[in-house]
Amino acid sequence: MNIVLAASEAFPFCKTGGLADVVGALSQQLAGRKPNKVLLFLPHYRNIRRVSSLKVVPGVYLIPVGDKIEQVSLSYINWGNVLVFFVGNRKYFDRPDLYRTKLGDYLDNDERFILFCRAVLEGCKFVGFRPDIIHCHDWQTALLPAYLKTVYKLDAFFTRTRSLLTIHNIAYQGHFPYSTFEKAGFHPADFTSDKFEYYGGISFLKSGIVFADNVSTVSPNYAKEVQTDPSMGFGLEGLLKFRSKNFYGIVNGIDTEIWDPEIDTLLPIGYDVSSFSKNKPVSKQYLQQQLDLEENPQKPLVGVVSRLDYQKGLDIAASVMERLHERAQFVVLGCGDPMLEKQYRDLAKKYPADIAYEGKLDEELAHQIYAGADIFLMPSRFEPCGLSQMISMKYGTLPVVSKVGGLVDTVTGYKEGADNDAATGFFINTFSENGIYNALDKALNVFEDKKMWNKLVKNAMLQDHSWDKSARDYMALYQKTISY
């Protein structure tokens, strides 16, 4: 099968969050299944220049954006079995960051991703690759299915091409005014409520949902939530319910070549399910030393690796940490909302022996937190899938998570008085400060029962959250999609 993946980020080339991890790992998994041929298209951001061995496709091609004609170049690299193409246009992509500055989103994000979507299609023609399916990810690429069904409808090159749109987080939709619809080059007759129009403007994500042959999201439970709960669907729940026969939930996986405590070179010592009780405490001590926390093996250590924003519930979690700091230590790694960053900086200054905060993106420290912590906290208001809870379980760090989205699909909650032969973590039953406190309190109490705690750690480490099953599910969905 000829497969094109189009995304605004993919690890290890460019990353702001979990989308990059998913796209990078999935593309490798798909390419490893013969006879698939996989192309991955990414914008050629400034930081991608640091990628060695980039080759240039000779020539340029032209993309209309409103009344302008933009030149596009293609560079590429063979990444394992994946051919990665970088869409080059310095005006739109040669910038310090992917989507925004500290003051807010780039004002021309609409034009940037109009160009990218059309450049993917023209790029396929430019290199002579006829895709059976184009797999688009999130709002930045959601115009691709719309182009296939409108502007490129009569283009013989794409006669057999079908599209799948995966929604990684429905809260981000790409809302723009009517002028953006005009810039995109669609016919004015299509500016109707059943196609492009969305509250007088255009939503890239809505357009993708309307026109894609199939739509998916990143867990079965999240697929239910966004169709039935307005607080989860962010205005698109009716449309998704209308498309329910073409809407699927597939849980993400984690890349076990990167996330495996037995072979992780970023840890002071490796461990597996048979050696965690001896070797995992070494990672805990190392983390405490690195962050100037009190070196106390008996005090439970709670880790957080997260973007700091409203979705993640960390505004409420800060006060819970202050209430519990005498019973547990806390390590928070992440950046985002300036007010939340200040809140955690202040908390760490106030309790330096018990609370540490690092306001940055740091892959090495993230690995060390997953390994060194005893408990991993994810108090999300909503969570489409989540990767952190799966990574933490792989590292024998028990997750305390909200009862939402993919967290429900991937964590089995501890129950008092039960044998807990399948339990792998703890649920926050009510999203509130007291709800988070009660869940952490329960986890801290179980931590004192070493026999039960070690049983839960073993359960967690034995879970298979690799990409193998998820990739097989995507292949099955691709087959279904191209049969239309």
N, C-alpha and C positions, 0 to 999 in steps of 0.2 A: 504494500500500500504506500502511495506517495502522500506524505503527511507534512503539512506546514504548521508550525506553531508560531503565533505572533503575540508578542507581549512587550510591555514597557520596561520590564526588568527580568533578569535571570541570573542566578548565582552560578558561577563566580565572577561574572562580568560586570554586573551592576545590581545594586540591591538597596532597598529601603525597608523591606519587611519580608513576611512569609511568602508573598507572591513569587519572589525571586527564587526562593528555595524550591517551591513546588514546580515552577516552570523548568528550572535547571535539572532537577531530578527526574521529572516525567519525560523530558526529551531524551535523556540518556536511556531510560528504561524502554521507551518505544523503539529507539534505534537499535537496541540490543535484540529485538525480536525480528528475525529474518522472515520475509524479505523486505521489511519496511525500509523506506528511504525517508529520512527526516531532515527537514530544513527548519531552522529556528531564526526568525527575524527579530532584531532588536534595534532601537535607535542607537546611532553612533554618538553617545555622550562623550564629553571631554575626557572622563577618566578611562574610557575604553582605549584611548591612545596608548596606555601603558601595557596593553596586551601585546605580547611578543608574537612575532611570526604572522602578523596580519598581511594578507595578500589583497591586492586591489583588482576588482573586475574592470577591465578596460572600458573607457567611455562613461558617459553620463546619460541620464534620461530625465524627462521633464514631467512635472506634476503641477496641475492647476490648483491654486488655493485662492478662491474668490477671483478677483480680477488680476492676480499675479501668476506668473509662471515661475516655478522654483526648480532649480537643478538638483538632482539627487545622484549620489555616487554609492557604490556598494563595495564594502570590504568584507573579507570572509576569513574564517579559520576552521580547520578541521579539528573538532573537539571530540575525541573518541570517534564514534560512528555518526556524530551529528555535524552537519555542515551549518555553521552559524554565520548569518549575513548581518552586517551592521549597516543600517540605512543612514547615509551621510548627508547632512545639510548643516553647515556651520551656523547659519542664521538661527536655526531652531534648536539645535542640539549641543552646540559648543558652549556650554554653560557650567557654572560650578556645581549645581545640583540638578537632580532629575526633574522635579516638578515645581519647586518653589524656592523662595528665599525665606529668611526669618520673618519678613514682613507679610508673607502670604504667597498664594499660588502665582505662577507666571501668568500675566494677563493674556498672553497669546497661546495658552494651552490648547484652546480649541484648534487653532491653525496648526500647531505642532503635531497634533494627533490626527487631524484630517490628512495632513501630508503623509504621516507615517502609514495610515491605513491604505491610502491609494498607492503609496510607494511599495508596500508589500505585494499588492496585486501586479503592479507594473514590473516589480522586481522579479516575480515568478516568470513573467514573459521574457524579461531581459536575459535571464539565465537559462530559459528553456525548460522549466520544471513545471509540469502540469499536475497540480495537487488533486488527489481524490478528496481530501478533506483539509479545510483550514480550521485550526483550533485556536480560537481567540480568547484572550484572558482580560477580563474586567473592562471598564468603560473606555480605556484608552484605545482599545482595538475593536470596540463594539460596533463601529461603523462598517467594518469589513463585511459582515453578512448583509447589511443594507446595500452596500455597493454591489455585491454579487447579484442581488435580486432586482436592482434598478439600473444603475448606470452601465453595469457589465452584463446585464441580462442576455443580450444578444451577442456577446463576445464568445466566439467559437472556442477560444482557448480554455474557457472555464465551463464548458457545456456540462461536464460530468463532476464539477467541483461542488461539494456540499460544505456546510459550515456548522460548527459547534461553538457556542459561546459558554464559557465557564465564568460564573459570578463568584469571585473570591470574597467580596464584601459589598453587600448591596447598599451600604451607607454612602458609598462613593459612586456617583452616577454620571458625572460630566454634564451638568446643566449649563446651558448657554442660551443667549437670546436668538431671536429669529435671524439676525444677521449672520449667525454661524451656520444656520441651515443654508443660507444663500451661498456662503463661502464654500460649503461642502460640495456644491454642484448638483444637488438633487433637483428634480423637476418640481416647480411650485404646486402642481396638482397633487403631489404626494404629502403636502403639508396638511394632513388631516389627523384627527384624534386617534384613528385606528392605525396610523403609520408613524409619522415623525413628530407631530405637534404634541407638546407637553407644556401645559400652562402658558401658552403663547410663545414658547421658545422650543428648544430641542434638548432632549436628554439622550446622550450617546448610548447609555445603557438600555434605556427603553427601546431605542431603535434596534439595538442588537437583539433584544428579547423578541421583538415583533418579527424580525426578518430571518433570524437564524433557523436552520432546519431543526436543530435540537438545542436545548439549553440545559446546562447542568450547574450544580453548585457543589460545595466541598464537604457535605455530609448529608445523610438522609434526614436527620433531625432538623437541620437548618432548612432543608428544602420544605419541610412541613411548616416550620415557623414563619418563613417569609411569605407563604401563601395564606396564612390564617391569622396572623397577629400584626396589626398595623404598626405597632412599635418596632417590629422586626422587619417588615416589608418596606418601610420608608416610602410609602405611596405607590409601590409597584405590586402590592399583594394581589390586587384584582387581575392585573394582566398576567401574573404568574399562575394564578388559579385558572384563568382562561386557557393558558398553554400547558396545563398540568399533564396532559398526555404526552407532551414532548419535554418534560422537565424532570431531571434526574438528580439524585444525590450520590456522590461518590466520595468516600473519605480519602483525604490526602494520606500519603505515607511520609516516612522520613528516610533520608539517605543514610543507610547504615554503613556506608564506607566513610562517612564523615562523623556520624554519631554512633560510636560504639566504644564504651569505656575500656574494653579489652585491648583495643589497638590505637586508642586516642593518644597521639604523641604530645598533646598539649597538657596532659595530666602528669603529676609527679610520679605516679605509678598506675599501671593498668589493673583492671579487675573484671571478673565476670560473676555469674550467679553463684559460683562455688567459692569465690575468694573475696566477695564484697565485704564480709564482716571483718576481715583482716586488713584489706587494702583501701577500702573507701574512707575510713577515718584519716588516712594519710592525706587525702585530698581535702578533707575538712580542715585539718590543721594547717595545711599549706594556704588555703583560702583565708583563714583567720589571720595568718601571718601577713599575707599580701595586703590585707585591708585594715590592718592594725586593730582587729577585734581581739577581745579577750580569748586566749587560747584555752578553751574549756571543752573537752570532748563530750562531756555529759550534757551540755546545754544544747538543745536542738537549734539547728540553723535553718532558717527559712529563706529561700531564694526567690527572686523575681527577675526575669529577663523579659523586658517588654517595652514597647512604645508607650510613652506617657501621654495618654489622652483619655477622654471621657469614656470611650468604649470599654477600656480595660478596668474600670472601677477602682483605679488606684488613688483617686481623690478621697474615697472613703477608707481605703485600706490604711492610709497613713495614720489615722487616729487609732486604728486597731493595733498597729505596731507599737504606738506609744503606750497603749494599755498593757501590752504583753511583753515589753522589752526586758522586764526582770526575769521572765520565764524562758525567753527565746532570743536568739540573735536574728537580725534581718540584713540581707544584702539585696540592694536594688540596683540593677543595671538598665539604663535606658534614657532616652531623651525625647523631647516633644514639647508639650505644653509648658511655656516658661513659668507659669504659676505653680504647676506641679513640680517642675525641676527645683524651684526655690523651696517648696514645701519639704521636699526630701533632703535637700542640702541642709536646711535648718534642723531637720530631725537628726541627721547624722552628726551635726555639730553639737547638738544637745546631749546625745547619748553615744559618744564615739566608741565606747567599748562594746556596744550592743547593736548599733545600726550603722551600716556603711552604704553610701550612695556614690555611684559612678555615672555621671551624666554624659554618656558617649556611646557610640557603637564600637564594640570591642569583641570580636569573635573569640579570641583566646580566653578572655575573662568569662565569656558566656559558657564556654566548655568547662571552665573550672568551677563555675557556680553550679552547673548541672551535676557535676561530680561531687563537689564539696558540701552541698546543702543536704539536709535530711528531708526537708519538706519544700515543695514548690508551690507558690501561691499564684492562682489565676482567678481573681474575683470579677470576671468580665460581666458587663451588662448584656452583651451579646457576643457570640464567638462562632463565626461560620464553621470553622473546623478547629483551628489551633494546632500548632506543631509542638509547642513547648511542653504540653502535658505528655505527649508521646515520647519526646526526647528525655524528659525527666524520668519517666518510668524505665526507659532503657538504661538509665544511669542509676537506678535504684533509689531515686529521690521521689517520695510519694507526693502526688499532686493533691492540692486542696482547690477545688474548682467550682464555679457556678454551674447550676443545672440548666445549661443552655447549649444550643447548637451541637457542634461536633464533640463538645466535652462529654455530653451524654452518650454519644456513640462510641467513645474510646476509653472512658474510665468506668470501672465498676466500683460503686461506693461501699465503704465499710459500714456494717450494721452491728450495733451493740447486741451482744447475746447470741449472735450467729456464729457459725464455724468460719465464715469468711474465706472459704477455699478459693473463691474467685476474686475477692476484693483487691483493688489496686490503688485506691485513693479515697478521698473524702469529698462529699458534696456540700456546697453552701446551699442550704435549702431555701433560704429567704435572702434576697438581695437587699441588704441593709448593713449598717455598721455592726449591729448585734448578730446578724446572720453570719457575717464573715468571722466575727469574734467566736461565735459558738462552734463553727466548723474548725477553726484553728485550735480552739480549746480541746475539742474532741481529739484532734490529731496529736496534740501535745500530751494528752493523757495516755493515748495508746503508745506513744513513744516510750513511756516509762515501762511498758510491758514488752521487754525485749523479744520474748518468744513470739508474740503476736506480730510485733513490728517486723521482725525478720521474715516472718511468713508472708506478710504483705509485700515486702521488698522483693522477695523471690517471685511472687505472683506477677509483680509489675515488670521485673526484668525478663520474664519468660514470654511476655506478650510479643506478638509478631506485628509490628507496625511498619514493616518495610514496604517499599513501593511495588513489590511484585504483584500482590492482589489488586491494588489500585490500578496498576498499568493494564492488567488483564481486563478489569472492568471498563477502562477507557477504550481498549481495543474492541471489546464487544459493542460499546456504544458507537464507535466509529463505523463498525460493520453495519449496524442498524441504520445509521445516518446516511451512509452512501447507498443504501438499498432503496432510498426514496426515489 
